[in-house]
Amino acid sequence: MIDLQQVGVDFPLFFAGDRSLKRNLVGAVAGHTSAQRTTVRALHNISLSVQPSARTALLGGNAAGKTTLLRVMGGLLAPSEGRTGIKGRIVSLLGTGIGVDPAFTARQTIIGQGLLFGFTPMECRRRLTYAADFGELGDFLDRPLATLAQGLQVRVALGIAVAFEADILLIDEMLEHLTPSFIERVIAFIDTGMPPGSILVLAERSKSLLERVCTQALVLNQGRLIDQGPMATITARYDTHLNR
C-alpha cells in the first residue's frame, strides 16, 4: 500500500552571489556565507492512497512532478513536509540507475537486491535463475551494469521484480527502452505474474500502453495532483487538464 498525506517536496537552489575574496573572508569570520539559498517547490500538498492490486497510470506533462512523486513513493526521496506510509518490497525503474554500485555485475546486483529485501544468500542464488531467465540476460549476467545498454539495465531491474516478487513496482518512462516483444513479456507479467495484491505505478509516454495496462490514473500538473479516478474517465479529460 502507498499512502501519502499532504506531501510537499522542496529542492534547494543556490546562487553564487559576490565571489570577492575579501567579502568571503569577512563573511566567514562573521559566520555568514555569501551564497544565497532559496528553494523551488516540486510537489504541492499531495494526498493520495494507492490500494493493493492497483494498476495506476501517472499522467502529466513535462515538469509535472511525476519523477519526484515516484521517488517519494519508492522511498528514495524524503518529503519536505507531510507523511508517507509505504509497505512492501519496492522495485523502482526511475532512470537513475539500479543497484548500489554500477561497477557491480548484473549477477551481483540481483543477489545484492535480494539480500536487501531480507532473503538468505542461498535463496538469492536460487532466485537469480528466475531473474536471468525473465530478463533474457544470458552472457550479460556477469558484465558490470555500467557497461550495459539502458534496455538491458531495465531488464535486470524487471528480473529483480519477478524473482523477488515485488509488492510495489514503479516505472518512469523506462519501457520505451525495450523491444516490442519484450514489452509484451512485461505486460504479460503485469497481467498474470505479479503477486496477489501487488501495486504498479506506471508513467509512460504511450497513452495506448497505459490504457492497456492500467485501470486507475493520477494526473499531475506543476507539482499538484489535479485529478484521479478510473483510467477511462481520466483519459477522456487528460488533455483538458494538461492545458489548464
C-alpha positions, 0 to 999 in steps of 0.5 A, a space after each residue: 500500500 502507498 499512502 501519502 498525506 499532504 506531501 510537499 517536496 522542496 529542492 534547494 537552489 543556490 546562487 553564487 552571489 559576490 565571489 570577492 575574496 575579501 567579502 568571503 573572508 569577512 563573511 566567514 569570520 562573521 559566520 555568514 556565507 555569501 551564497 544565497 539559498 532559496 528553494 523551488 517547490 516540486 510537489 504541492 500538498 499531495 494526498 493520495 492512497 494507492 490500494 493493493 492490486 492497483 494498476 495506476 497510470 501517472 499522467 502529466 506533462 513535462 515538469 509535472 512532478 511525476 519523477 519526484 512523486 515516484 521517488 517519494 513513493 519508492 522511498 528514495 526521496 524524503 518529503 519536505 513536509 507531510 507523511 508517507 506510509 509505504 509497505 512492501 518490497 519496492 522495485 523502482 525503474 526511475 532512470 537513475 540507475 539500479 543497484 548500489 554500485 554500477 561497477 557491480 555485475 548484473 549477477 551481483 546486483 540481483 543477489 545484492 537486491 535480494 539480500 536487501 529485501 531480507 532473503 538468505 544468500 542461498 535463496 538469492 542464488 536460487 532466485 537469480 535463475 528466475 531473474 536471468 531467465 525473465 530478463 533474457 540476460 544470458 552472457 550479460 549476467 556477469 558484465 558490470 551494469 555500467 557497461 550495459 545498454 539502458 534496455 538491458 539495465 531495465 531488464 535486470 531491474 524487471 528480473 529483480 521484480 519477478 524473482 523477488 516478487 515485488 509488492 510495489 513496482 514503479 516505472 518512469 518512462 523506462 519501457 520505451 527502452 525495450 523491444 516490442 516483444 519484450 514489452 509484451 513479456 512485461 505486460 504479460 507479467 503485469 497481467 498474470 505474474 505479479 503477486 496477489 495484491 501487488 501495486 504498479 505505478 506506471 508513467 509512460 509516454 504511450 497513452 495506448 500502453 497505459 490504457 492497456 495496462 492500467 485501470 486507475 490514473 493520477 494526473 499531475 500538473 506543476 507539482 499538484 495532483 489535479 485529478 484521479 479516478 478510473 483510467 477511462 474517465 481520466 483519459 477522456 479529460 487528460 488533455 483538458 487538464 494538461 492545458 489548464 
